[in-house]
Amino acid sequence: GCTSYLGSCSWVCQQTSGAMEINEGKQKVNDEKGADVRMSNILAAKAVADTVRTSLGPKGMDKMIQNPRGEVLISNDGATILEKMKLQHPTAKMMAELSKAQDIEAGDGTTSVVVIAGALLQAAEKLLAKGIHPQTITEAFLQAASKAEEILESVAVKVDLSNREQLLQAAITSLNSKVVSQESDSLAPIAVDSVLKVIDPKTANNVDLNDIRLVKKLGATTDDTELVDGLVLTQKVSRHAGGPTRVQNAKIGLIQFCLSAPKTDMESNIQVRDYTQMDRLLREERTLIAKMVKHIAKTGCNVLLVQKSILRDAVTDLSLDFCAKAKIMVVRDIERDDIEFISKILGVEATASLDAFTADKLATADLVHEEFLGTELGSIARFTGLHNTQGGCVSVLVRASNQLLLDETERSIHDALCVVRSLVKKKALIAGGSAPEMEVSQKLGAYARSVGGVTAVCLEQYAEALELVPYTLAENAGLKPVEIVTQLRAAHAKGDKYAGINVKKGCVSDIYADGVVQPLLVSVSALNMATETVRMILKIDDIVLTR
């Protein structure tokens, strides 16, 4: 018959020249190199996804990262882990970028987004093996992602920002998968309240997280992390010559110039020939600084914040001594980046020159005092009872017993803040515990059957790939993944759309009732970004190295 002739013909062609293959079922003929490149890309990306897969969910493991200098970092946050990993492969770097993008967009779900991307790549690999053209796959995946967004929006529950309970549940869920999960009951209210202080719940549709300042200070336990009404600075109060360390009814000035003798423009070598000149030099310096301090004291300023200076000393012992005599409390080495925040929260105007320093630029506070935390730890400066604050600024003082935990607590609070921010951006909640992934998987599968053609095959694979998220959750929690996922699939098929894996009880339950919730924005953006990255990887058919 005809077929056998074709078969033998293709065999002969392969014998004579590898170039002229005849493939009946496949869409694309003889694309060896593209297939190889694609395979290696998929492998690299999947390897990255598998690295962070174990740290997904409330029972996920933490990663310990050691840099060449021997400093150690312990984290559970996908974006942090991938950022610190030294990735060589360009596609692996894309996965790290993906996680970073999710961190910026939604702040949470940085691990899930990489896991989903890895699962989709695995699905794409199967489809490519069937001989389906990459373009067909990417088109189908795009269709699937937009359909997934519709499905997620259909199961979402509207949120009212004045309902603090809902916001708290979302924040607690986010903190549960972190190293500091035991403290989630005390940290979540801090995150929620600080966001609510910064925004007006009725009109807001975004939160500027720069208005919430996380101040880290070593010592005490995570329980002692607190929301400060006012401002906290970790800089030390200068204790030279017995200046005040506690000022009531403070008038605060913020200066960006130096309280020290001027230097010469080019080289600072001054030749002094005899003693009178030397005396004159020192005397000049004294009178100059005295004049500066007098000018500052004249405005009624009694707390002075001095910006850090690189070129020369911002303050000298002499000027500190004069300030102490004038009963001015000095806090020095204010970082450049903090200036904006401080001026906003205190309502003080930063001045860059002495002439511009006038009484109307000062801020007032009821009390400014130095709080001594212990011999090893130094102290912090607290500003309380602020009057002319421009509103919408809070400080959170983060405490922890060691440096690793301190950094991790800060990252976790940041994630919780981002979760509340996502709710402000898109006011809807969905269930957590991999319920949404399963729901999308279920509904997409049904939708695929109605489409038909090659697209349907791709959509089915996409739907199946999403089951990796519940599978991983169960696996990390030490449950039997296959059984749990099967139960979950059955529950969703019955129309139980809030069924999710309850890791604490080790079974499938109505996860929304259990209070495990996450913002809609997190899941939608995770699916969209993962799909986009996968499409990008599939479209690459060659890597060209440039010299």
C-alpha positions, 0 to 999 in steps of 0.5 A, a space after each residue: 500500500 501507499 503507506 508502506 512505500 512512504 514509510 520505506 521512503 522516509 527510511 531511505 531518505 534518512 539513510 542517504 541524507 539526514 536533511 530530508 526527513 518526511 514526518 507525517 504526524 509532526 507539524 514541523 520537520 527537522 528542527 533538531 537544534 531548536 528542539 535541543 535548545 528548548 529542551 536545555 532551557 526547559 531543564 534549566 528552568 525546571 531545576 530552579 523550580 524544583 529548588 524552591 518547590 520544597 519551600 512552598 506552603 506553611 510546612 515548607 522547608 527553609 533554605 540556608 544561603 551562604 555567600 562567599 564571605 561566609 555570611 549566612 542567610 536563612 529564608 523561606 521567601 522564593 524571591 529572596 532565595 532566587 535573588 541570592 542564588 548565583 545562577 549561570 544559565 540565562 533561562 534560570 535567570 529568567 525564573 529568578 526575574 519572574 519571582 522578583 516581578 511577582 514580589 514587586 507586583 503582589 509581594 507574596 506568592 513568590 514561591 508559587 509563581 516559580 512552581 507554577 512556571 515549572 509545572 507549565 514547562 513540564 506540560 509543554 515538554 510533553 506537548 513538544 514530545 507529541 510533536 505539537 508546534 511551540 507556537 500552537 502551545 504558546 497560543 493555547 497557554 495564553 488562552 488558558 491564562 485568560 480563562 483562568 483569570 475569569 475562573 478565579 474572579 468568579 470564585 472571589 469574595 469581595 472585601 470591604 477595607 473597613 472590615 479588619 477581620 478579613 484583612 487580618 486573615 489574609 495577613 495571617 495566612 501569608 505569615 503562616 508559611 514563613 519562619 516566624 509563623 508562630 508569631 503570626 498572631 502578633 505580627 499580622 495586626 501590626 501589618 494590617 494596622 500600619 496599612 490602615 493608618 497610612 491610607 483612607 480605607 474609603 478611597 484608597 486603591 494603592 499603598 505606598 509602602 515607603 510610608 511604612 518604615 521597618 526599623 530593625 534592632 537586634 535583641 529581645 524577642 519577635 514578640 516585642 515587635 511593635 507599631 510605634 506611634 511616632 518615629 523611631 531612629 536606630 541612630 545613637 544620640 550623641 553623648 558628648 559633654 553631657 548633652 540632653 538625652 530627653 527633651 520635652 516639648 521638642 522643636 526638631 530641626 533637620 539639617 543637611 550641612 556640616 557643623 564643622 570648620 570649613 575645609 580648603 577647596 583643593 588640598 587641606 594643608 595649611 602651613 602655620 609658621 608661628 604660634 600666634 597664627 596657630 592660635 588664631 586658626 583654632 580661635 577662628 574655628 571656635 568662633 565659627 562653630 559657636 556662631 553656627 550653634 548660636 544661630 541654631 539655638 536662636 530659632 528655638 531648636 532643641 533637637 537636631 538631626 544631622 545628615 551623614 556626610 561623606 566628605 568630612 565630619 558632619 559634626 566635630 567634638 567641638 560643635 557637639 560640646 557647644 550643642 550640649 551647652 546650648 541644651 540641644 540634643 543631637 542625633 547624627 548620621 541620618 541616612 540619605 534615604 531616610 531624609 524624605 520619610 523623616 521630614 514627612 512624618 515629623 513635618 520638618 523641612 530639611 535645610 541645606 544651608 545655615 542661612 535657610 535654617 529658620 524657626 518655621 522649618 522646625 517640627 514639634 513633638 511632645 517628647 524626644 528621648 533616648 531609650 537604652 536597650 542594653 549594654 550590647 545593643 546600644 539605644 534608639 531615639 523615640 519621637 512621640 506626640 507628633 503635631 504637624 505630621 503630614 499624616 500617613 506615616 508609621 514606624 514599625 520597630 522590628 525586634 528579634 534575638 539574632 541577626 538571621 531571624 531579624 532579617 527574616 522577620 523584616 522580610 515576613 512583615 514586608 510580605 504581610 504588608 504587601 498582602 494587605 496592599 494587594 487587597 487594597 489594589 484589588 478588593 477581593 479574597 479567594 480561598 488559600 490552601 491550593 483551592 484556587 489552583 484546583 478549581 482552575 484546573 477543574 474548570 479549565 479541563 471542562 472548558 478544554 473538552 468544549 474546544 476541540 482540536 490541538 488547542 484542547 490537548 494543550 489546555 488539558 495539559 495546562 489544567 493538569 499542570 496546575 495540580 502540581 501546586 496542591 501536590 507539592 503542598 501535600 508533599 511538603 506537609 508529609 501527607 500522601 500527595 496522590 490520595 489528597 490530590 485525588 480527594 481534592 479533585 473529587 471535591 471540586 468536581 462535586 462543585 465544592 469550590 472552597 475545598 483546599 488542603 488543610 495542612 494543619 489537620 492533614 485533610 481536605 476541608 472547606 478552607 475558606 471557613 478555616 480562615 485560610 485566605 489570600 488576595 485575588 491579585 496574588 493568584 491572578 498575577 502568579 498565573 499570568 506571569 508564570 504563563 508569560 515566562 513559559 511562553 517566552 521560554 518556549 519561543 526561544 529556539 536558539 541561543 547565540 553567544 556574542 563575543 
